[in-house]
């Protein structure tokens, strides 16, 4: 797999965070994400900033995914990626919108890049994390990548490992949350 320079990634992330213009910030983040994803075997950027004919939605990054064994064989083809270079954590409304976009496009999963993370608490499924769990219950898996995650990427292999771990953890967390609610409900009725 192709290697990536972590120092260049860190420098670009710093430049993105320091960018005052939000449109420029978003374009730079999309460009960085495209470079990083193209380091994965079988993944090619098909298109970027696709706006629907009705001007109602936009896809930031649209990748062809050959589903190579050493690549993203566990994710959809085509693969849709949303990028948010916000200076604050992304709220649940944006995650819900992305999950709906995936559903409308017949995709079962996609990647959401949130430079500064999500609102809420992952353990308690509050705010943004609630919407990730809700989307999964409805059939759409949204895998999150943060700026902190990107700082640790040195190769396409690292990104594959990160996304694999996120998928496994999300499924396990969803099961644990459902089982925990069932136990709590039984305890309340006894």
ABEGO torsion letter per residue (X at the ends): XBBBBAAAAAAAAAAAAABABAAAAAAAAAAAAAAAAAABBGBBBABBGBBBAAGABBBABBBBBAGBAABBAABBOBBBBBBBABABBBBAAAAAAAAAAAAAAGBABBBBBBAAEBBEBAAAGBEAAAAAAAAAAAGBBBBBBBAAAAAABABAAAAAAAAAAAAAAAAAAAAAAAAAAAAAAAAAAX
